[in-house]
Amino acid sequence: MVSRISTIWEDLTQPFLIYRGQEFSFKELLSVDSVDLSEVKKGDVVALIGDFDPVSLITLFRAIDKDAIVFPLTGSTTDRYPSLLDTALVDVVIQGDAMRRIPHNDRHELIDQLRATGHPGLIAMSTGTTGPPKAILHDLLRFLKRFETPRPAFRTINFLMLDHIGGLNTLFHTLYNRGVIIAPKGRTVEAILEACEESAVEVLPTTPTFLRMLLMSGAVPSKVPSTLRIVTYGTERMDQVTLDQLCQLLPEVEFRQTFGISELGVVRVKSKARNSLYMRIGGEGVETRVIDGVLHIRSESCMLGYLNAPSPFDAEGWYETKDVVEEDDDGYYKVTGRIGEVINVGGLKFMASEVEAVALQFPNISLVKAFGSNNPITGEHVELVVEPYAKPFDTQSFKDFMKSSMPPHMVPKRIVVGTVPVGDRFSKV
């Protein structure tokens, strides 16, 4: 991999990476001192704990060159390291300039199959939104094939982290297309905006939850640099209220939806318009269909399988995304929620997102989370967690607003004013 990428970058002296204010061309990145990988064997499962720092990146590239199966991790998952390393059958752990081998005799059929091909691999963990996180195994050569098609190069901030399929997508897209990666000092609103300003960032890949936090911070539009051209959002469903407000405040910025599933990689998506939640999903080797309102995808770059769960693919290779979608006459899809987010009140079914969309129209609300709760009479009723941007929050006025804005069966029976949990990947938990 290093020799191939070196060829792509051989005539350029521009930076590939900006880390803590220091610029590194790809050639300079190759000269960074990193851990000695001489003891890493072909087919070893290598857990790499790091971020988008020079040492972690060059270690990642060199481990791939040794045909290892790389398993990127970050500091935010420290408490889960023992179980993660065990699930992925890790042979070697690398953090900074330290490396240790974990002796074990455990085997897995899928890992053995990948080793037999001689290809490098990638292990990523699912978010665990529908149960315990699953260890996803990719053939890395197949995963990287989609990046061989030339695309536009930009100065992109890597908001999504090294252990996130979206973060890896940004990394490899930039690497193969001779762009610039900017690693922020932190992932707060203030740190991201500071990095965007200092490094003339053009593309911000992020999540709807972070965009909502950005919007409520009051930093839009005054603190958003004029260099920002594109904001991409994914990993969870965006709400129309937030998108409309952002489009109005940042008229020169293009907002694009992404659609990434760790099991399939990040597929090509085209938003119908900058202020539309409808998108066309496809690209090379990708097929879609809708069954009973649920999106299914078949992709040539799909994973080999789970290391700790049965295969989710049917006999023909289709994957049920569990995303409930609407399809318009032009073949564009809009995700309205997940299968598990359907609320059934006395036989009347609706999505939790429909309740959330109404709630976000009320002033002084940062984040909301709606869900169904058991009810002995109607089967379920709606409960809502509301996180205000500032206190005091007028709870009674909010209750009156909800009652006047939706049918009775959708009105929350219980409203909690508190904190909406946000995970380390900046998505609502």
Buried (B, 14 or more C-beta within 10 A) or exposed (E): BBEEBEEBBEEEEEBBBBBEEEBBBBEBBBEBEBBEBEEBBEBBBBBBBBBBBBBBBBBBBBBBBBBBBBBBBBEBBEEEBEEBBBBBBBBBBBBEEEBEEBEEEEEBEBBEEBBEBEBBBBBBBBBEBEEEBBBBBBBBBBBBBBBEEEEEBBBBBBBBBBBBBBBBBBBBBBBBBBBBBBBBBEBEBEEBBBBBBBBBBBBBBBBBBBBBBBBBBEBBBEBBBEEBBBBBBBBBBBBBBBBEBBBEEBEEBBBBBBBBBBBBBBBBBEBBEBEBBBBBBBBEBBEBEBEEEBBBBBBBBBBBBBBBBEEBBEEEEBBBBBBBBEBEEEEBBBBBBBBEBBBBBEEBEBBBBBBBBBBBEBEBBBBBBBBBEEBEEBBBBBBBBBBBBEEEBEEEEBBEBBEEBBEEBBBBEEBBBEEBEBBBBBBBE
